[in-house]
Amino acid sequence: MSNAESQAAVANEGGYSKKNPFPSTLKQRRLLNKPGSTKEVQHLELCLTGSGLEYRPGDSLAIIPTNSDRLVADVMEAGGLDADVRVELANGNSAPLGQALKNEFDVSGLTKSVLKKYNQLAQSDKIEALLDPENAAGLKEYLWGREVVDLLSDFPVAGMTAGDFCSVLRKITPRLYSIASSPLAHPGEVHLTIAVLRYHSHGRDREGVCSTYAAERVVVGETMPVFLHHDKHFKLPEDGNTPIIMVGPGTGIAPFRAFVEERAATGADGRSWLFFGDRNRETDFLYGEEFERYHADGKLTRIDLAFSRDQEEKVYVQHRMLENGAELYAWLNDGAMFYVCGDASRMAGDVHEALITIAEREGGHSREAAEAWLKQLQDDRRYLRDVY
């Protein structure tokens, strides 16, 4: 996109961006899991009316969260810091430390960079040892499940000033969420599917900064700062007759709710096939009633489900793909687009491996030829991933 086009795009969206987010009103929030679930996934509906923000299925919405009062209090206590001391901010203004830690700084994420900056104050041999390039395993072990509050507790710095502490921290970063709605189905709104992160490690209860912000700290009727992130490639095909295959376990279902809604709204005739998986069907079939209705109405051609804990042997989406390999391969040879959304650490790799196996089995390809076939699908933008 040229600079002029970029400026025009911003102008068309009311000038809202990371530096100038839109205060979007939370219209509705509901828990998607049923009682008895081991997960907490929230559905959010936000208002975009008057913003000029326009999105397409496949885009993401960024939320700029604030930290919880509890976390800020814990950090200040661990560091022996005074909430009322004023600190300088990057924009040239100043604010009381408590307010700055709540709104401006990442006081949870612990990284090698934060550790290195902090040790300029702490001068700790133990931190120095963790930062030794030959001690990568030790550093990884220390960072796992720990936050800034642990660093302050483990390596206290007597007399640390508020300004010095803030110089160690990173800015709060926006969190991107795949949009779970079609603007044609929900004019003036944008929907999100957010898994709420809560866990216990190293003797402390922890929580995801943005997921708990969105799930509980913003009250319905209040606003949260947001901006759009456009994805040029993770999009429905322009031709509504093109078949699509969607693999989205867990919250990876979000963009595919948008895809199915969009195709239903436009009357697209192309076949559609959804693979969805989670832990238990009774409690974790996210948007299940909606997808079953679309399937019954013929607006979703096929749906295959993988609930890992409904039987003794765990079943995942890649297993359902392999079970239906012949038909899946036929769809791809018939021009289908293949999409996958969700966990990058394991699921996306398992799905990729399943596609290679299907090409070997159904296409009679060697491993090398199957990989080349899959790479060609990627090069042709018929195999698209939105993984995180």
Secondary structure, 3 states (H helix, E strand, C coil): CCHHHHHHHHHHCCCCCCCCCEEEEEEEEEECCCCCCCCCEEEEEEECCCCCCCCCCCCEEEECCCCCHHHHHHHHHHHCCCCCCEEECCCCCEEEHHHHHHHCEECCECCHHHHHHHHHHHCCHHHHHHHCHHHHHHHHHHHCCCEHHHHHHHCCCCCCCHHHHHHHCEECCCEEEEECCCCCCCCCEEEEEEECCEEEECCEEEECHHHHHHHHHCCCCCEEEEEEECCCCCCCCCCCCCCEEEECCHHHHHHHHHHHHHHHHHCCCCCEEEEEEECCHHHHCCCHHHHHHHHHCCCCCEEEEEECCCCCCCCCHHHHHHHCHHHHHHHHHCCCEEEEEECCCCHHHHHHHHHHHHHHHHHCCCHHHHHHHHHHHHHCCCEEEEEC
